[in-house]
């Protein structure tokens, strides 16, 4: 038998579908009216209205933001090309994962619920698409978490990371990218063991930041963490390099899971919502810049 929250999510989906079918922009008042009508028809299997109101209010106010996240992960899939059922399942799941602090729904539960709803209401391949998009967002959310000894990783991926800086009028700025979970991080690129990391990291800066003229100043440190995509834990070993760029025009590449790139002045870095493990990389990079300045 379906749980009350499962019934609620299904009712929310029907509400969003009906509203979007008739209206270009969501209205919370209209959403509540539709929800109440559908919920009344359920009789004994009524949905949780308080729970639904949080989600409906959130989606009504953040639909544009949610859609941008979907498009950043599902590259080559503009939101209007995604089936109306599928995009609303994604909106529900994303809101629960990213903004549903008041709902206390574990991300994996939200993803599994979205997959089951997609199997019931979507097309034959909808659940795979939903799983891929939400799984990528969850993987982004869990990046940067320290490795726990009891967390077995199915495989290991090797990457390079770029701490890119530029200097103008004795002022340092560093290049950051923002992922779909809303956190700022550094550009990274997966590599094979046979790849030259010093070449790969420059390719990374060009692909993610649009910087074609960078040079490697020094190797910094390596960080290991476990990410949690749907297929199971993956250990990621990232070797970071300090790069210098004379260019100051950043162009975010078409990279899954990234939504923005910008230069950040050194004295503003602490204000960023970023992954904590980057602090050691940034500290080493600044020390290296200072050392090179003192010896030049």
N, C-alpha and C positions, 0 to 999 in steps of 0.2 A: 504493500500500500504506500502511496506517495506521501511524503512528509508535508507538513504545513508549509515549510519554506519552499519546497519544490513546487507545490501548488501555487504559492505566491509568485515565484519567478515565472511560471508559465502564464499566470494572469497578467503580470507586468509585461511580458512579451506581447501578449495579445493586445494589451492597452497601447503599447508603443507602436505596434503594427497598424492598428486602426487609426491612431492619431496621425501618423506620418503619411498614411495613405490619403488622408483628406486635407492635411495642413502642412505647409512648408516648414514652419517653425513650431516647436513644442510650446504649449502653454500648460503650466502646472494645474490651473483650475480645470482645464479641459481634460487633462490626463486623469485627474482625480474623479471627475464625473464618469469617464469611460470605465475606469477601474471599478468604481462602485457598482455600475450597472452589470459588468461582467461578474463581479464578485457575488452580487445578489443572485445571479442565475445559478451559481454553484451550490446554493442551499447549504446542505450539511457539510460540504467540503470547502468551507469559506477560507479565504486567504488571510494572511496577517497584514491588516491595513497599515499599522504603524511601520512595519518593516518595508512595505511597499512604498509608503510616502517618502521615506528617506531616499530610496533608490530613484523614484520618479522625480523628486525634487532635484536630486543630484544630476540626473541625466538631462533634465530640462535646462539646468543652468550651465552644465559643462559639456553639452553635446559637441560643440565645435572643438573643444580640447580633446575629447575622447576620439573624435573622428580623425584628428591630426595624428594621434598616436596609432590608430589603426592603419592609416595610410603609410606611416613611417615604418611599420613592421611588415605589412602586406604590400611590399613594393610592386609597382605596376598594377595596383588595384585601387584606383580612385574610389572614394566612398560610394559614389552613385553607381558604380559598376558592381558593387557587392549586393547580393540579394537582400531585399528589405528585411527578411526574417533573419538572415545571417548577421547583418550589421547591427540589428537590435539585440541579438544574443550577445554579440561582442561588446556592445555598450553596457549591457547589464554586468557581464563578467568583468570587464575592465573597471567599472565603477566599484564593484565589490573589492577587487584586488587593490586598486590604487587609492581610493578615496573612502572606502567603507569602514572607517575606524569605529563608527558607532554600531556597526553590524556584527562585529566580532566573527567574521567568516574567514577561516583559514584559506589562503590563496588556492591551495590544492583542491579544497572542497568546492570553491567557486568555479575553478576550471572544470572539474569533473561534472558539476551540475550543468554547466554550459554545454558540455559535450553531450550529455544525456538529453537535454532539451533540443539540441541540434538534430540528434537522431530521430526525435519524435516529430519535430516541426519543420526541419530543413530538408534539403535535397540529399541524394545518396552520398555526396562527398562533403556535405556541410560540416559534419563533425570533425573531419580531418583538418579542414580549413580553420575551424574554431580552435582546435587543439594546437595547431601550429602558431597562430597569432598569440593566443593567451599564454602558451608555453614560452614563446620568445620574450614576452613582457616579464613573465615570472623569472626567467633566466637572468634578464637584466637586473631585476630587483635583488636577486641573491648574489650577484657578482660583488666581489669585494669582501665577502664574509671570510673570516679566517678559517683555515682548515681545522676541522675537529678530528681527533685521532679515531673516533668511533664511526666516522663517516666514510664508508668504502666508496671509492670512485671506480666506475666501470672502465674508464680510459683517461689518458692524459693528453692534453693539448698544449702545444708550445706556441708562444706568442712573443711579439716585440711590442713595446709601448714607447710612445714619443712624448717627451716633455720639451715642447718647442717654445723658444722665447725669442723676443725681438727687443731691441733697445732703441729708444728715442729720447734725446736730451737727458741722458743718464737715468731714464726711467725704464724699468723692466716690465714687460707684459708677457703673459703666458697664454698659450692656446688651449682651450678646453672645449669639449663636446658634451652635449646634454643628451642623456638617454631617455627612453620612454617612461622610466620610473620617476623622472623629474630630478635625477641626480646628475651632477657634473663629473666628468671623468676625463681621462686622457685617451688620445687615439691609440688603437691597438690593431694588430694584424696577426692572424694565425700563420704559422710557418711550419715547414718540415725541418727535421734535424739537419738535413743537408744544406738548407738555405743559409746564405750569408746574412746574419742579423743586421749588420750595419747598412747593407743595401736594402733589406726588407723594411727597416724602420723609416728610411727616406721615402720609399714607395708608399708606406702607410701615411706619412704626412701629406703626400701629394693626393692620395685617394680620398682621405677623410677631410682634409683641410684646404685642398686646392693649392698647396704650397709646392711649387715645382723647383724652387731654388733654396734648398736647405743643406746644411752640412753637419756631420756628427761631431760634436765637441768632445763627448766622452761617454763611456758606459757608466751607468749609475748602479742600480741594484736590481735584484730579482724578487718577485713576490709570487707566492702560491696561494690559491684559494679554490674553493669548490663551488661550482655553479650547479643549479638543479633544474635542467630541462626535463620535459616529460619522460624522456627515455631513460632517465637515471642520472645520478651525480657524475660530474666530470671534473677532474682536477685540471686546473689551468696554471701553467707556469709562465709568467710574463717577465721578460728581461727588458728593463727600461734604459733608454738612451736620452742624453741631453742633446738637443738639436738647436742650431741657430738659424734664423731666417731674416733676411733683409726685406722680404715682402711683408706687407701688413694687411693685405686684402684676403680675408678668409672666405672660402666657398665650401659649404658643407657638401660632401659627396653623397651619392645615392646609396646610403648604407642602412641596412636593416637595423632598426632599433635606435637610430640617432635622429634627433629632431632639431638641433641647433648647434652652431659653433660660434665662439667669440673669443676675443682677446680679453684677458683679465689682468688689471694692474696688480703688481705684487702685493700692495697694501690692501687689496680688496679680496684676496684669495680666502682668507679666514671667514669671510661672509658667505662664501659659496656653500650650498648644500651639496657636498661631495662625499665620495667614499673615503673612509678614514685611512685606509691603507695607502692612500696617495700622499699622506703627509710626509712619510719618510722619503718618498721619491722627490717631492718638491724641496724638502730640506737639503737633501744631497745635491740637487741641481743648483740651488742658490749658493751653496758652499763652493761648488765647482766654478760657478760664474765669478764669485768673489775671488777665488784663488787665481783664476786666469787674469782677472782685472789687476790684481796686486802684482803679478809677475810680468805684466805687459808694459 
